[in-house]
Amino acid sequence: MRRLCRQCRAELGVDDDACRVCGALNPVPLPWYTPVLGAAMLAILVWLLVDVDALVRFFQSD
Ligand SMILES: [Zn+2]
């Protein structure tokens, strides 16, 4: 997909967020699922780091 600078209409590289011609910022558009993916990875990381067995034992003991 071609992207054009929103200020001078020069063509931008795929990963360029600043125009090489005029220096205007052109943020790279993120796909809609980026925050979903981030949340899922965070949940997996927490799951791996937290000792789940210890929590289960804590809540089951009385
Ligand atoms: Zn430009």
PDB file of the backbone (N, CA, C, O) and the ligand in Angstrom, with CONECT records:
HET     ZN  A 101       1
ATOM      1  N   MET A   1       0.848  -1.201   0.000  1.00  0.00           N
ATOM      2  CA  MET A   1       0.000   0.000   0.000  1.00  0.00           C
ATOM      3  C   MET A   1       0.882   1.249   0.000  1.00  0.00           C
ATOM      4  O   MET A   1       1.740   1.399   0.870  1.00  0.00           O
ATOM      5  N   ARG A   2       0.681   2.131  -0.954  1.00  0.00           N
ATOM      6  CA  ARG A   2       1.463   3.367  -1.010  1.00  0.00           C
ATOM      7  C   ARG A   2       0.901   4.383  -0.023  1.00  0.00           C
ATOM      8  O   ARG A   2      -0.311   4.519   0.142  1.00  0.00           O
ATOM      9  N   ARG A   3       1.816   5.087   0.624  1.00  0.00           N
ATOM     10  CA  ARG A   3       1.392   6.147   1.536  1.00  0.00           C
ATOM     11  C   ARG A   3       2.021   7.451   1.068  1.00  0.00           C
ATOM     12  O   ARG A   3       3.176   7.492   0.645  1.00  0.00           O
ATOM     13  N   LEU A   4       1.236   8.505   1.155  1.00  0.00           N
ATOM     14  CA  LEU A   4       1.720   9.818   0.739  1.00  0.00           C
ATOM     15  C   LEU A   4       1.803  10.730   1.954  1.00  0.00           C
ATOM     16  O   LEU A   4       0.990  10.641   2.875  1.00  0.00           O
ATOM     17  N   CYS A   5       2.803  11.611   1.938  1.00  0.00           N
ATOM     18  CA  CYS A   5       2.921  12.613   2.994  1.00  0.00           C
ATOM     19  C   CYS A   5       1.662  13.478   3.003  1.00  0.00           C
ATOM     20  O   CYS A   5       1.202  13.941   1.959  1.00  0.00           O
ATOM     21  N   ARG A   6       1.115  13.688   4.203  1.00  0.00           N
ATOM     22  CA  ARG A   6      -0.124  14.470   4.252  1.00  0.00           C
ATOM     23  C   ARG A   6       0.142  15.965   4.091  1.00  0.00           C
ATOM     24  O   ARG A   6      -0.795  16.755   3.971  1.00  0.00           O
ATOM     25  N   GLN A   7       1.406  16.350   4.087  1.00  0.00           N
ATOM     26  CA  GLN A   7       1.710  17.775   3.910  1.00  0.00           C
ATOM     27  C   GLN A   7       2.138  18.092   2.481  1.00  0.00           C
ATOM     28  O   GLN A   7       1.626  19.032   1.874  1.00  0.00           O
ATOM     29  N   CYS A   8       3.098  17.294   1.928  1.00  0.00           N
ATOM     30  CA  CYS A   8       3.626  17.645   0.604  1.00  0.00           C
ATOM     31  C   CYS A   8       3.301  16.590  -0.451  1.00  0.00           C
ATOM     32  O   CYS A   8       3.675  16.747  -1.614  1.00  0.00           O
ATOM     33  N   ARG A   9       2.604  15.507  -0.058  1.00  0.00           N
ATOM     34  CA  ARG A   9       2.163  14.452  -0.974  1.00  0.00           C
ATOM     35  C   ARG A   9       3.318  13.647  -1.564  1.00  0.00           C
ATOM     36  O   ARG A   9       3.119  12.919  -2.536  1.00  0.00           O
ATOM     37  N   ALA A  10       4.514  13.761  -1.002  1.00  0.00           N
ATOM     38  CA  ALA A  10       5.622  12.923  -1.449  1.00  0.00           C
ATOM     39  C   ALA A  10       5.367  11.490  -0.992  1.00  0.00           C
ATOM     40  O   ALA A  10       4.698  11.267   0.016  1.00  0.00           O
ATOM     41  N   GLU A  11       5.898  10.524  -1.730  1.00  0.00           N
ATOM     42  CA  GLU A  11       5.692   9.136  -1.366  1.00  0.00           C
ATOM     43  C   GLU A  11       6.550   8.770  -0.162  1.00  0.00           C
ATOM     44  O   GLU A  11       7.715   9.160  -0.084  1.00  0.00           O
ATOM     45  N   LEU A  12       5.972   8.018   0.781  1.00  0.00           N
ATOM     46  CA  LEU A  12       6.668   7.622   1.998  1.00  0.00           C
ATOM     47  C   LEU A  12       7.079   6.160   1.903  1.00  0.00           C
ATOM     48  O   LEU A  12       6.431   5.362   1.226  1.00  0.00           O
ATOM     49  N   GLY A  13       8.179   5.817   2.599  1.00  0.00           N
ATOM     50  CA  GLY A  13       8.562   4.419   2.726  1.00  0.00           C
ATOM     51  C   GLY A  13       7.574   3.709   3.635  1.00  0.00           C
ATOM     52  O   GLY A  13       6.807   4.352   4.351  1.00  0.00           O
ATOM     53  N   VAL A  14       7.593   2.376   3.605  1.00  0.00           N
ATOM     54  CA  VAL A  14       6.606   1.593   4.359  1.00  0.00           C
ATOM     55  C   VAL A  14       6.676   1.908   5.850  1.00  0.00           C
ATOM     56  O   VAL A  14       5.644   2.042   6.507  1.00  0.00           O
ATOM     57  N   ASP A  15       7.885   2.026   6.380  1.00  0.00           N
ATOM     58  CA  ASP A  15       8.050   2.223   7.819  1.00  0.00           C
ATOM     59  C   ASP A  15       8.398   3.661   8.188  1.00  0.00           C
ATOM     60  O   ASP A  15       8.661   3.947   9.356  1.00  0.00           O
ATOM     61  N   ASP A  16       8.404   4.562   7.226  1.00  0.00           N
ATOM     62  CA  ASP A  16       8.736   5.955   7.533  1.00  0.00           C
ATOM     63  C   ASP A  16       7.567   6.619   8.245  1.00  0.00           C
ATOM     64  O   ASP A  16       6.441   6.611   7.746  1.00  0.00           O
ATOM     65  N   ASP A  17       7.841   7.202   9.427  1.00  0.00           N
ATOM     66  CA  ASP A  17       6.784   7.988  10.041  1.00  0.00           C
ATOM     67  C   ASP A  17       7.069   9.480   9.910  1.00  0.00           C
ATOM     68  O   ASP A  17       6.256  10.311  10.316  1.00  0.00           O
ATOM     69  N   ALA A  18       8.225   9.817   9.343  1.00  0.00           N
ATOM     70  CA  ALA A  18       8.511  11.220   9.038  1.00  0.00           C
ATOM     71  C   ALA A  18       8.848  11.332   7.556  1.00  0.00           C
ATOM     72  O   ALA A  18       9.574  10.501   7.011  1.00  0.00           O
ATOM     73  N   CYS A  19       8.317  12.362   6.911  1.00  0.00           N
ATOM     74  CA  CYS A  19       8.542  12.568   5.480  1.00  0.00           C
ATOM     75  C   CYS A  19      10.011  12.913   5.236  1.00  0.00           C
ATOM     76  O   CYS A  19      10.591  13.736   5.944  1.00  0.00           O
ATOM     77  N   ARG A  20      10.603  12.272   4.227  1.00  0.00           N
ATOM     78  CA  ARG A  20      12.006  12.546   3.926  1.00  0.00           C
ATOM     79  C   ARG A  20      12.173  13.863   3.159  1.00  0.00           C
ATOM     80  O   ARG A  20      13.274  14.406   3.076  1.00  0.00           O
ATOM     81  N   VAL A  21      11.075  14.365   2.604  1.00  0.00           N
ATOM     82  CA  VAL A  21      11.145  15.603   1.815  1.00  0.00           C
ATOM     83  C   VAL A  21      10.928  16.823   2.710  1.00  0.00           C
ATOM     84  O   VAL A  21      11.742  17.746   2.703  1.00  0.00           O
ATOM     85  N   CYS A  22       9.840  16.836   3.479  1.00  0.00           N
ATOM     86  CA  CYS A  22       9.508  18.028   4.260  1.00  0.00           C
ATOM     87  C   CYS A  22       9.618  17.798   5.764  1.00  0.00           C
ATOM     88  O   CYS A  22       9.557  18.757   6.533  1.00  0.00           O
ATOM     89  N   GLY A  23       9.780  16.544   6.203  1.00  0.00           N
ATOM     90  CA  GLY A  23       9.958  16.272   7.632  1.00  0.00           C
ATOM     91  C   GLY A  23       8.665  16.201   8.416  1.00  0.00           C
ATOM     92  O   GLY A  23       8.703  16.062   9.639  1.00  0.00           O
ATOM     93  N   ALA A  24       7.512  16.291   7.752  1.00  0.00           N
ATOM     94  CA  ALA A  24       6.237  16.216   8.467  1.00  0.00           C
ATOM     95  C   ALA A  24       6.031  14.807   9.026  1.00  0.00           C
ATOM     96  O   ALA A  24       6.451  13.817   8.428  1.00  0.00           O
ATOM     97  N   LEU A  25       5.378  14.744  10.181  1.00  0.00           N
ATOM     98  CA  LEU A  25       5.104  13.452  10.792  1.00  0.00           C
ATOM     99  C   LEU A  25       3.896  12.806  10.123  1.00  0.00           C
ATOM    100  O   LEU A  25       2.848  13.431   9.962  1.00  0.00           O
ATOM    101  N   ASN A  26       4.062  11.549   9.740  1.00  0.00           N
ATOM    102  CA  ASN A  26       2.978  10.768   9.147  1.00  0.00           C
ATOM    103  C   ASN A  26       2.933   9.430   9.879  1.00  0.00           C
ATOM    104  O   ASN A  26       3.552   8.461   9.440  1.00  0.00           O
ATOM    105  N   PRO A  27       2.200   9.373  10.997  1.00  0.00           N
ATOM    106  CA  PRO A  27       2.200   8.138  11.796  1.00  0.00           C
ATOM    107  C   PRO A  27       1.782   6.936  10.959  1.00  0.00           C
ATOM    108  O   PRO A  27       0.842   7.008  10.167  1.00  0.00           O
ATOM    109  N   VAL A  28       2.496   5.833  11.149  1.00  0.00           N
ATOM    110  CA  VAL A  28       2.155   4.598  10.446  1.00  0.00           C
ATOM    111  C   VAL A  28       0.837   4.086  11.009  1.00  0.00           C
ATOM    112  O   VAL A  28       0.734   3.879  12.218  1.00  0.00           O
ATOM    113  N   PRO A  29      -0.182   3.872  10.167  1.00  0.00           N
ATOM    114  CA  PRO A  29      -1.472   3.400  10.686  1.00  0.00           C
ATOM    115  C   PRO A  29      -1.351   1.987  11.233  1.00  0.00           C
ATOM    116  O   PRO A  29      -0.760   1.111  10.600  1.00  0.00           O
ATOM    117  N   LEU A  30      -1.921   1.774  12.422  1.00  0.00           N
ATOM    118  CA  LEU A  30      -1.874   0.457  13.038  1.00  0.00           C
ATOM    119  C   LEU A  30      -3.165  -0.291  12.740  1.00  0.00           C
ATOM    120  O   LEU A  30      -4.237   0.315  12.724  1.00  0.00           O
ATOM    121  N   PRO A  31      -3.082  -1.591  12.506  1.00  0.00           N
ATOM    122  CA  PRO A  31      -4.318  -2.362  12.297  1.00  0.00           C
ATOM    123  C   PRO A  31      -5.164  -2.391  13.555  1.00  0.00           C
ATOM    124  O   PRO A  31      -4.648  -2.227  14.660  1.00  0.00           O
ATOM    125  N   TRP A  32      -6.469  -2.600  13.390  1.00  0.00           N
ATOM    126  CA  TRP A  32      -7.411  -2.515  14.518  1.00  0.00           C
ATOM    127  C   TRP A  32      -7.093  -3.526  15.615  1.00  0.00           C
ATOM    128  O   TRP A  32      -7.400  -3.303  16.786  1.00  0.00           O
ATOM    129  N   TYR A  33      -6.468  -4.652  15.219  1.00  0.00           N
ATOM    130  CA  TYR A  33      -6.278  -5.715  16.217  1.00  0.00           C
ATOM    131  C   TYR A  33      -5.022  -5.524  17.045  1.00  0.00           C
ATOM    132  O   TYR A  33      -4.733  -6.354  17.907  1.00  0.00           O
ATOM    133  N   THR A  34      -4.259  -4.448  16.812  1.00  0.00           N
ATOM    134  CA  THR A  34      -3.022  -4.246  17.556  1.00  0.00           C
ATOM    135  C   THR A  34      -3.247  -4.185  19.074  1.00  0.00           C
ATOM    136  O   THR A  34      -2.547  -4.881  19.810  1.00  0.00           O
ATOM    137  N   PRO A  35      -4.207  -3.370  19.572  1.00  0.00           N
ATOM    138  CA  PRO A  35      -4.421  -3.356  21.033  1.00  0.00           C
ATOM    139  C   PRO A  35      -4.941  -4.686  21.553  1.00  0.00           C
ATOM    140  O   PRO A  35      -4.614  -5.072  22.676  1.00  0.00           O
ATOM    141  N   VAL A  36      -5.747  -5.400  20.762  1.00  0.00           N
ATOM    142  CA  VAL A  36      -6.275  -6.705  21.181  1.00  0.00           C
ATOM    143  C   VAL A  36      -5.125  -7.685  21.346  1.00  0.00           C
ATOM    144  O   VAL A  36      -5.045  -8.423  22.328  1.00  0.00           O
ATOM    145  N   LEU A  37      -4.229  -7.672  20.350  1.00  0.00           N
ATOM    146  CA  LEU A  37      -3.062  -8.544  20.381  1.00  0.00           C
ATOM    147  C   LEU A  37      -2.182  -8.218  21.583  1.00  0.00           C
ATOM    148  O   LEU A  37      -1.675  -9.120  22.250  1.00  0.00           O
ATOM    149  N   GLY A  38      -2.005  -6.943  21.852  1.00  0.00           N
ATOM    150  CA  GLY A  38      -1.190  -6.509  22.990  1.00  0.00           C
ATOM    151  C   GLY A  38      -1.784  -6.990  24.302  1.00  0.00           C
ATOM    152  O   GLY A  38      -1.062  -7.475  25.173  1.00  0.00           O
ATOM    153  N   ALA A  39      -3.100  -6.859  24.449  1.00  0.00           N
ATOM    154  CA  ALA A  39      -3.766  -7.290  25.671  1.00  0.00           C
ATOM    155  C   ALA A  39      -3.643  -8.796  25.844  1.00  0.00           C
ATOM    156  O   ALA A  39      -3.427  -9.279  26.956  1.00  0.00           O
ATOM    157  N   ALA A  40      -3.779  -9.542  24.750  1.00  0.00           N
ATOM    158  CA  ALA A  40      -3.681 -11.001  24.809  1.00  0.00           C
ATOM    159  C   ALA A  40      -2.276 -11.423  25.232  1.00  0.00           C
ATOM    160  O   ALA A  40      -2.113 -12.323  26.056  1.00  0.00           O
ATOM    161  N   MET A  41      -1.260 -10.764  24.660  1.00  0.00           N
ATOM    162  CA  MET A  41       0.118 -11.110  25.012  1.00  0.00           C
ATOM    163  C   MET A  41       0.401 -10.775  26.470  1.00  0.00           C
ATOM    164  O   MET A  41       1.114 -11.509  27.153  1.00  0.00           O
ATOM    165  N   LEU A  42      -0.162  -9.661  26.946  1.00  0.00           N
ATOM    166  CA  LEU A  42       0.023  -9.269  28.339  1.00  0.00           C
ATOM    167  C   LEU A  42      -0.618 -10.302  29.264  1.00  0.00           C
ATOM    168  O   LEU A  42      -0.049 -10.670  30.292  1.00  0.00           O
ATOM    169  N   ALA A  43      -1.820 -10.769  28.881  1.00  0.00           N
ATOM    170  CA  ALA A  43      -2.523 -11.758  29.687  1.00  0.00           C
ATOM    171  C   ALA A  43      -1.722 -13.056  29.759  1.00  0.00           C
ATOM    172  O   ALA A  43      -1.621 -13.671  30.821  1.00  0.00           O
ATOM    173  N   ILE A  44      -1.147 -13.473  28.617  1.00  0.00           N
ATOM    174  CA  ILE A  44      -0.342 -14.693  28.585  1.00  0.00           C
ATOM    175  C   ILE A  44       0.899 -14.531  29.464  1.00  0.00           C
ATOM    176  O   ILE A  44       1.279 -15.439  30.203  1.00  0.00           O
ATOM    177  N   LEU A  45       1.525 -13.343  29.366  1.00  0.00           N
ATOM    178  CA  LEU A  45       2.729 -13.071  30.152  1.00  0.00           C
ATOM    179  C   LEU A  45       2.413 -13.149  31.646  1.00  0.00           C
ATOM    180  O   LEU A  45       3.159 -13.758  32.413  1.00  0.00           O
ATOM    181  N   VAL A  46       1.300 -12.526  32.053  1.00  0.00           N
ATOM    182  CA  VAL A  46       0.901 -12.552  33.464  1.00  0.00           C
ATOM    183  C   VAL A  46       0.633 -13.986  33.894  1.00  0.00           C
ATOM    184  O   VAL A  46       1.024 -14.403  34.984  1.00  0.00           O
ATOM    185  N   TRP A  47      -0.047 -14.747  33.014  1.00  0.00           N
ATOM    186  CA  TRP A  47      -0.373 -16.142  33.317  1.00  0.00           C
ATOM    187  C   TRP A  47       0.902 -16.944  33.547  1.00  0.00           C
ATOM    188  O   TRP A  47       0.955 -17.798  34.433  1.00  0.00           O
ATOM    189  N   LEU A  48       1.944 -16.663  32.736  1.00  0.00           N
ATOM    190  CA  LEU A  48       3.186 -17.413  32.856  1.00  0.00           C
ATOM    191  C   LEU A  48       3.980 -16.983  34.079  1.00  0.00           C
ATOM    192  O   LEU A  48       4.665 -17.798  34.698  1.00  0.00           O
ATOM    193  N   LEU A  49       3.891 -15.704  34.428  1.00  0.00           N
ATOM    194  CA  LEU A  49       4.720 -15.189  35.520  1.00  0.00           C
ATOM    195  C   LEU A  49       4.105 -15.465  36.886  1.00  0.00           C
ATOM    196  O   LEU A  49       4.813 -15.694  37.867  1.00  0.00           O
ATOM    197  N   VAL A  50       2.758 -15.440  36.934  1.00  0.00           N
ATOM    198  CA  VAL A  50       2.091 -15.639  38.213  1.00  0.00           C
ATOM    199  C   VAL A  50       2.023 -17.135  38.510  1.00  0.00           C
ATOM    200  O   VAL A  50       1.714 -17.942  37.633  1.00  0.00           O
ATOM    201  N   ASP A  51       2.310 -17.484  39.735  1.00  0.00           N
ATOM    202  CA  ASP A  51       2.238 -18.884  40.138  1.00  0.00           C
ATOM    203  C   ASP A  51       0.767 -19.228  40.391  1.00  0.00           C
ATOM    204  O   ASP A  51       0.241 -18.996  41.480  1.00  0.00           O
ATOM    205  N   VAL A  52       0.119 -19.783  39.371  1.00  0.00           N
ATOM    206  CA  VAL A  52      -1.323 -20.010  39.434  1.00  0.00           C
ATOM    207  C   VAL A  52      -1.671 -21.036  40.507  1.00  0.00           C
ATOM    208  O   VAL A  52      -2.670 -20.886  41.211  1.00  0.00           O
ATOM    209  N   ASP A  53      -0.850 -22.079  40.633  1.00  0.00           N
ATOM    210  CA  ASP A  53      -1.124 -23.118  41.636  1.00  0.00           C
ATOM    211  C   ASP A  53      -1.164 -22.534  43.044  1.00  0.00           C
ATOM    212  O   ASP A  53      -2.009 -22.907  43.858  1.00  0.00           O
ATOM    213  N   ALA A  54      -0.243 -21.616  43.323  1.00  0.00           N
ATOM    214  CA  ALA A  54      -0.203 -21.001  44.643  1.00  0.00           C
ATOM    215  C   ALA A  54      -1.475 -20.209  44.908  1.00  0.00           C
ATOM    216  O   ALA A  54      -2.005 -20.230  46.019  1.00  0.00           O
ATOM    217  N   LEU A  55      -1.961 -19.515  43.896  1.00  0.00           N
ATOM    218  CA  LEU A  55      -3.194 -18.743  44.056  1.00  0.00           C
ATOM    219  C   LEU A  55      -4.376 -19.665  44.306  1.00  0.00           C
ATOM    220  O   LEU A  55      -5.219 -19.377  45.155  1.00  0.00           O
ATOM    221  N   VAL A  56      -4.445 -20.784  43.566  1.00  0.00           N
ATOM    222  CA  VAL A  56      -5.541 -21.735  43.719  1.00  0.00           C
ATOM    223  C   VAL A  56      -5.524 -22.309  45.132  1.00  0.00           C
ATOM    224  O   VAL A  56      -6.563 -22.412  45.784  1.00  0.00           O
ATOM    225  N   ARG A  57      -4.330 -22.681  45.597  1.00  0.00           N
ATOM    226  CA  ARG A  57      -4.216 -23.229  46.937  1.00  0.00           C
ATOM    227  C   ARG A  57      -4.643 -22.198  47.995  1.00  0.00           C
ATOM    228  O   ARG A  57      -5.292 -22.529  48.987  1.00  0.00           O
ATOM    229  N   PHE A  58      -4.258 -20.945  47.748  1.00  0.00           N
ATOM    230  CA  PHE A  58      -4.582 -19.873  48.697  1.00  0.00           C
ATOM    231  C   PHE A  58      -6.083 -19.732  48.848  1.00  0.00           C
ATOM    232  O   PHE A  58      -6.594 -19.596  49.960  1.00  0.00           O
ATOM    233  N   PHE A  59      -6.803 -19.765  47.706  1.00  0.00           N
ATOM    234  CA  PHE A  59      -8.240 -19.527  47.759  1.00  0.00           C
ATOM    235  C   PHE A  59      -9.011 -20.791  48.192  1.00  0.00           C
ATOM    236  O   PHE A  59     -10.156 -20.693  48.633  1.00  0.00           O
ATOM    237  N   GLN A  60      -8.397 -21.957  48.070  1.00  0.00           N
ATOM    238  CA  GLN A  60      -9.102 -23.193  48.421  1.00  0.00           C
ATOM    239  C   GLN A  60      -8.865 -23.593  49.878  1.00  0.00           C
ATOM    240  O   GLN A  60      -9.641 -24.356  50.454  1.00  0.00           O
ATOM    241  N   SER A  61      -7.798 -23.076  50.460  1.00  0.00           N
ATOM    242  CA  SER A  61      -7.482 -23.483  51.827  1.00  0.00           C
ATOM    243  C   SER A  61      -8.394 -22.775  52.818  1.00  0.00           C
ATOM    244  O   SER A  61      -8.736 -21.605  52.646  1.00  0.00           O
ATOM    245  N   ASP A  62      -8.776 -23.498  53.849  1.00  0.00           N
ATOM    246  CA  ASP A  62      -9.521 -22.848  54.926  1.00  0.00           C
ATOM    247  C   ASP A  62      -9.361 -23.589  56.234  1.00  0.00           C
ATOM    248  O   ASP A  62      -9.923 -23.177  57.249  1.00  0.00           O
TER     249      ASP A  62
HETATM  250 ZN    ZN A 101       6.312  15.724   3.140  1.00  0.00          ZN2+
END
